[in-house]
Amino acid sequence: MLEEFDRKKIRESTLKLIEDANRIIDDYLDQGYELTLRQLYYRLVATGVIPNNQRSYKNLGTAMNTGRMIGLVDWEAIVDRVRETRANAHWDSPKELLEDAAEAFQLDRWEGQENHVEVMCEKDALSGVLEPLCSELDVPFTANRGYSSQSFMWRKGKDLERIYQLQGKDIHVLYLGDHDPSGLDMDRDIEARLATFSHRTPIRVVRLALLMQQIHEYDPPPDPVKVSDSRYREYAVKHGEHSWELDALEPAILRKLVEDEINSLRDTDLWMDVMAKERAMKARLLTVAKEF
């Protein structure tokens, strides 16, 4: 949605940056994705529009704010995933509630499967890419926002221990994080704390991204390694002075990595049987709504 609140003139360089950004925004929207400012920045860096430094990132933020205010950038194209307003749901009639309930009704689509699968991601900014996929595949998704809190990891450990004890499933946690000193340590930390809090329940933590082979394959723009990171020296010895952020990968690539791994852990025939039962139950609920 374009909406103008200001009529100030802008420099040609700013207008050019807005035009380049809008091409990327349109491409993402065509694929069904929303963008964070950080994702937009990395796509502009990867295509050679702007250099990879803090000043460029700041200038892009200013240009996007200006572009929105003067009606050149879609207000809904760049999202803020940190701030949100919560409000109670309302319905105009019980019939409407029943119809919504029928639409929302879902069985456990992993019923009878050998595996229990969850996805964790270091970056909350990528929730818009991964959460819809995980919802579609009925897999729990967690945006860890860096190192997870002790209280969250304790609850998650207890949950996974309970699933293992009651259902006897093999537990798989698929993790995606930055390739930097702390980012490479976070899946180790998750595995260690889950093992502790689940009383050594067998939990397989798999790092899906970022891997060095993916960096070589997709060539995301590098960042300088943070010297202030306590793990800097060990990382620099192994990988050099560059690091890479998960946000720099195309959403379609991230989605395919996760989707392929989840599908490899799923029995398709069992899945389709549950889906057929679910459709039949939804139809019954809709019949009740129509008769109300």
Contacts in CASP RR format, 6 or more apart in sequence:
PFRMAT RR
TARGET T0000
AUTHOR 0000-0000-0000
METHOD contacts of the structure
MODEL  1
MLEEFDRKKIRESTLKLIEDANRIIDDYLDQGYELTLRQLYYRLVATGVI
PNNQRSYKNLGTAMNTGRMIGLVDWEAIVDRVRETRANAHWDSPKELLED
AAEAFQLDRWEGQENHVEVMCEKDALSGVLEPLCSELDVPFTANRGYSSQ
SFMWRKGKDLERIYQLQGKDIHVLYLGDHDPSGLDMDRDIEARLATFSHR
TPIRVVRLALLMQQIHEYDPPPDPVKVSDSRYREYAVKHGEHSWELDALE
PAILRKLVEDEINSLRDTDLWMDVMAKERAMKARLLTVAKEF
1 74 0 8 1.000
1 75 0 8 1.000
1 76 0 8 1.000
2 71 0 8 1.000
2 72 0 8 1.000
2 73 0 8 1.000
2 74 0 8 1.000
2 75 0 8 1.000
3 68 0 8 1.000
3 71 0 8 1.000
3 75 0 8 1.000
4 69 0 8 1.000
4 70 0 8 1.000
4 71 0 8 1.000
5 69 0 8 1.000
5 70 0 8 1.000
5 71 0 8 1.000
6 66 0 8 1.000
6 69 0 8 1.000
6 70 0 8 1.000
7 70 0 8 1.000
8 66 0 8 1.000
8 70 0 8 1.000
10 18 0 8 1.000
10 66 0 8 1.000
10 67 0 8 1.000
10 70 0 8 1.000
14 63 0 8 1.000
14 66 0 8 1.000
15 72 0 8 1.000
17 44 0 8 1.000
17 49 0 8 1.000
17 50 0 8 1.000
17 59 0 8 1.000
17 60 0 8 1.000
17 63 0 8 1.000
18 63 0 8 1.000
18 64 0 8 1.000
18 66 0 8 1.000
18 67 0 8 1.000
18 72 0 8 1.000
18 73 0 8 1.000
20 44 0 8 1.000
20 47 0 8 1.000
20 49 0 8 1.000
21 40 0 8 1.000
21 44 0 8 1.000
21 60 0 8 1.000
21 63 0 8 1.000
21 64 0 8 1.000
21 73 0 8 1.000
22 72 0 8 1.000
22 73 0 8 1.000
22 74 0 8 1.000
24 35 0 8 1.000
24 40 0 8 1.000
24 43 0 8 1.000
24 44 0 8 1.000
24 47 0 8 1.000
25 35 0 8 1.000
25 40 0 8 1.000
25 73 0 8 1.000
25 74 0 8 1.000
25 77 0 8 1.000
25 78 0 8 1.000
28 34 0 8 1.000
28 35 0 8 1.000
28 39 0 8 1.000
28 77 0 8 1.000
28 251 0 8 1.000
29 74 0 8 1.000
29 77 0 8 1.000
31 251 0 8 1.000
31 252 0 8 1.000
33 128 0 8 1.000
33 129 0 8 1.000
33 251 0 8 1.000
34 76 0 8 1.000
34 77 0 8 1.000
34 78 0 8 1.000
34 79 0 8 1.000
34 128 0 8 1.000
35 77 0 8 1.000
35 78 0 8 1.000
35 79 0 8 1.000
36 78 0 8 1.000
36 79 0 8 1.000
36 80 0 8 1.000
36 81 0 8 1.000
36 125 0 8 1.000
36 247 0 8 1.000
37 57 0 8 1.000
37 60 0 8 1.000
37 61 0 8 1.000
37 64 0 8 1.000
37 78 0 8 1.000
38 57 0 8 1.000
38 125 0 8 1.000
38 245 0 8 1.000
38 247 0 8 1.000
39 125 0 8 1.000
39 247 0 8 1.000
39 251 0 8 1.000
40 60 0 8 1.000
40 64 0 8 1.000
40 78 0 8 1.000
41 50 0 8 1.000
41 56 0 8 1.000
41 57 0 8 1.000
41 60 0 8 1.000
42 220 0 8 1.000
42 221 0 8 1.000
42 245 0 8 1.000
42 247 0 8 1.000
42 248 0 8 1.000
43 250 0 8 1.000
44 50 0 8 1.000
44 60 0 8 1.000
45 51 0 8 1.000
45 52 0 8 1.000
45 56 0 8 1.000
45 221 0 8 1.000
45 248 0 8 1.000
46 219 0 8 1.000
46 220 0 8 1.000
46 221 0 8 1.000
46 248 0 8 1.000
50 56 0 8 1.000
50 59 0 8 1.000
50 60 0 8 1.000
52 221 0 8 1.000
52 222 0 8 1.000
52 223 0 8 1.000
64 73 0 8 1.000
64 78 0 8 1.000
67 73 0 8 1.000
68 74 0 8 1.000
68 75 0 8 1.000
79 128 0 8 1.000
81 124 0 8 1.000
81 125 0 8 1.000
81 127 0 8 1.000
81 128 0 8 1.000
82 124 0 8 1.000
91 97 0 8 1.000
91 100 0 8 1.000
94 292 0 8 1.000
95 289 0 8 1.000
95 292 0 8 1.000
98 285 0 8 1.000
98 288 0 8 1.000
98 289 0 8 1.000
98 292 0 8 1.000
99 286 0 8 1.000
99 289 0 8 1.000
101 285 0 8 1.000
101 289 0 8 1.000
102 282 0 8 1.000
102 285 0 8 1.000
102 286 0 8 1.000
102 289 0 8 1.000
103 282 0 8 1.000
105 278 0 8 1.000
105 281 0 8 1.000
105 282 0 8 1.000
105 285 0 8 1.000
106 138 0 8 1.000
106 278 0 8 1.000
107 274 0 8 1.000
107 277 0 8 1.000
107 278 0 8 1.000
107 281 0 8 1.000
108 138 0 8 1.000
108 274 0 8 1.000
109 137 0 8 1.000
109 138 0 8 1.000
109 271 0 8 1.000
109 274 0 8 1.000
109 275 0 8 1.000
109 278 0 8 1.000
110 116 0 8 1.000
110 117 0 8 1.000
110 138 0 8 1.000
110 139 0 8 1.000
110 266 0 8 1.000
110 271 0 8 1.000
111 270 0 8 1.000
111 274 0 8 1.000
112 267 0 8 1.000
112 270 0 8 1.000
113 169 0 8 1.000
113 266 0 8 1.000
113 267 0 8 1.000
113 270 0 8 1.000
113 271 0 8 1.000
114 169 0 8 1.000
114 170 0 8 1.000
114 267 0 8 1.000
115 169 0 8 1.000
115 170 0 8 1.000
115 171 0 8 1.000
115 172 0 8 1.000
115 265 0 8 1.000
115 266 0 8 1.000
116 160 0 8 1.000
116 163 0 8 1.000
116 164 0 8 1.000
116 167 0 8 1.000
116 169 0 8 1.000
116 170 0 8 1.000
116 171 0 8 1.000
116 172 0 8 1.000
117 139 0 8 1.000
117 172 0 8 1.000
117 173 0 8 1.000
117 174 0 8 1.000
117 262 0 8 1.000
117 265 0 8 1.000
117 266 0 8 1.000
118 139 0 8 1.000
118 140 0 8 1.000
118 141 0 8 1.000
118 142 0 8 1.000
118 160 0 8 1.000
118 171 0 8 1.000
118 172 0 8 1.000
118 173 0 8 1.000
118 174 0 8 1.000
119 130 0 8 1.000
119 134 0 8 1.000
119 139 0 8 1.000
119 140 0 8 1.000
119 141 0 8 1.000
119 142 0 8 1.000
119 173 0 8 1.000
119 174 0 8 1.000
119 175 0 8 1.000
119 176 0 8 1.000
119 258 0 8 1.000
119 262 0 8 1.000
120 141 0 8 1.000
120 142 0 8 1.000
120 143 0 8 1.000
120 144 0 8 1.000
120 173 0 8 1.000
120 174 0 8 1.000
120 175 0 8 1.000
120 176 0 8 1.000
120 190 0 8 1.000
121 127 0 8 1.000
121 130 0 8 1.000
121 141 0 8 1.000
121 142 0 8 1.000
121 143 0 8 1.000
121 144 0 8 1.000
121 175 0 8 1.000
121 176 0 8 1.000
121 177 0 8 1.000
121 246 0 8 1.000
122 144 0 8 1.000
122 145 0 8 1.000
122 146 0 8 1.000
122 175 0 8 1.000
122 176 0 8 1.000
122 177 0 8 1.000
122 178 0 8 1.000
122 183 0 8 1.000
122 186 0 8 1.000
122 246 0 8 1.000
123 143 0 8 1.000
123 145 0 8 1.000
123 146 0 8 1.000
123 176 0 8 1.000
123 177 0 8 1.000
123 178 0 8 1.000
123 245 0 8 1.000
123 246 0 8 1.000
123 247 0 8 1.000
124 143 0 8 1.000
124 145 0 8 1.000
125 247 0 8 1.000
126 143 0 8 1.000
126 176 0 8 1.000
126 246 0 8 1.000
126 247 0 8 1.000
126 254 0 8 1.000
127 141 0 8 1.000
127 143 0 8 1.000
129 251 0 8 1.000
129 254 0 8 1.000
129 255 0 8 1.000
130 141 0 8 1.000
130 176 0 8 1.000
130 254 0 8 1.000
130 255 0 8 1.000
130 258 0 8 1.000
131 141 0 8 1.000
131 143 0 8 1.000
133 255 0 8 1.000
133 258 0 8 1.000
133 259 0 8 1.000
134 140 0 8 1.000
134 141 0 8 1.000
134 258 0 8 1.000
135 141 0 8 1.000
137 259 0 8 1.000
137 262 0 8 1.000
137 263 0 8 1.000
137 266 0 8 1.000
139 262 0 8 1.000
142 148 0 8 1.000
142 156 0 8 1.000
144 186 0 8 1.000
144 190 0 8 1.000
146 182 0 8 1.000
146 183 0 8 1.000
146 186 0 8 1.000
147 182 0 8 1.000
147 186 0 8 1.000
147 189 0 8 1.000
148 156 0 8 1.000
148 190 0 8 1.000
148 193 0 8 1.000
150 193 0 8 1.000
153 190 0 8 1.000
153 193 0 8 1.000
153 194 0 8 1.000
153 197 0 8 1.000
154 197 0 8 1.000
156 194 0 8 1.000
156 197 0 8 1.000
157 193 0 8 1.000
157 194 0 8 1.000
157 197 0 8 1.000
157 198 0 8 1.000
157 201 0 8 1.000
157 203 0 8 1.000
158 197 0 8 1.000
158 198 0 8 1.000
160 171 0 8 1.000
160 173 0 8 1.000
160 194 0 8 1.000
160 198 0 8 1.000
160 201 0 8 1.000
160 203 0 8 1.000
161 197 0 8 1.000
161 198 0 8 1.000
161 199 0 8 1.000
161 201 0 8 1.000
163 169 0 8 1.000
163 171 0 8 1.000
164 171 0 8 1.000
164 198 0 8 1.000
164 201 0 8 1.000
164 202 0 8 1.000
164 203 0 8 1.000
165 201 0 8 1.000
170 202 0 8 1.000
170 204 0 8 1.000
171 201 0 8 1.000
171 202 0 8 1.000
171 203 0 8 1.000
171 204 0 8 1.000
172 204 0 8 1.000
172 206 0 8 1.000
172 265 0 8 1.000
173 190 0 8 1.000
173 191 0 8 1.000
173 194 0 8 1.000
173 203 0 8 1.000
173 204 0 8 1.000
173 205 0 8 1.000
173 206 0 8 1.000
174 206 0 8 1.000
174 208 0 8 1.000
174 258 0 8 1.000
174 261 0 8 1.000
174 262 0 8 1.000
175 186 0 8 1.000
175 187 0 8 1.000
175 190 0 8 1.000
175 205 0 8 1.000
175 206 0 8 1.000
175 207 0 8 1.000
175 208 0 8 1.000
176 207 0 8 1.000
176 208 0 8 1.000
176 209 0 8 1.000
176 210 0 8 1.000
176 246 0 8 1.000
176 254 0 8 1.000
176 257 0 8 1.000
176 258 0 8 1.000
177 183 0 8 1.000
177 186 0 8 1.000
177 187 0 8 1.000
177 207 0 8 1.000
177 209 0 8 1.000
177 210 0 8 1.000
177 246 0 8 1.000
178 184 0 8 1.000
178 210 0 8 1.000
178 243 0 8 1.000
178 244 0 8 1.000
178 245 0 8 1.000
178 246 0 8 1.000
179 210 0 8 1.000
179 211 0 8 1.000
179 212 0 8 1.000
179 215 0 8 1.000
179 239 0 8 1.000
179 243 0 8 1.000
179 244 0 8 1.000
179 245 0 8 1.000
179 246 0 8 1.000
180 223 0 8 1.000
180 225 0 8 1.000
180 226 0 8 1.000
180 229 0 8 1.000
180 235 0 8 1.000
180 243 0 8 1.000
180 244 0 8 1.000
180 245 0 8 1.000
181 225 0 8 1.000
181 226 0 8 1.000
181 229 0 8 1.000
181 230 0 8 1.000
181 231 0 8 1.000
181 232 0 8 1.000
181 234 0 8 1.000
181 235 0 8 1.000
181 243 0 8 1.000
182 229 0 8 1.000
182 231 0 8 1.000
184 231 0 8 1.000
184 235 0 8 1.000
185 231 0 8 1.000
187 205 0 8 1.000
187 207 0 8 1.000
190 205 0 8 1.000
191 203 0 8 1.000
191 205 0 8 1.000
194 201 0 8 1.000
194 203 0 8 1.000
194 205 0 8 1.000
195 201 0 8 1.000
195 203 0 8 1.000
206 261 0 8 1.000
208 257 0 8 1.000
208 258 0 8 1.000
208 261 0 8 1.000
209 246 0 8 1.000
209 249 0 8 1.000
209 254 0 8 1.000
209 257 0 8 1.000
210 220 0 8 1.000
210 244 0 8 1.000
210 245 0 8 1.000
210 246 0 8 1.000
210 249 0 8 1.000
212 239 0 8 1.000
214 249 0 8 1.000
215 244 0 8 1.000
218 249 0 8 1.000
218 250 0 8 1.000
218 253 0 8 1.000
220 244 0 8 1.000
220 245 0 8 1.000
220 248 0 8 1.000
220 249 0 8 1.000
221 244 0 8 1.000
221 248 0 8 1.000
222 242 0 8 1.000
222 243 0 8 1.000
222 244 0 8 1.000
223 242 0 8 1.000
223 243 0 8 1.000
223 244 0 8 1.000
223 245 0 8 1.000
224 241 0 8 1.000
224 242 0 8 1.000
224 243 0 8 1.000
225 232 0 8 1.000
225 235 0 8 1.000
225 236 0 8 1.000
225 239 0 8 1.000
225 240 0 8 1.000
225 241 0 8 1.000
225 242 0 8 1.000
225 243 0 8 1.000
226 232 0 8 1.000
226 243 0 8 1.000
229 235 0 8 1.000
235 243 0 8 1.000
246 254 0 8 1.000
END
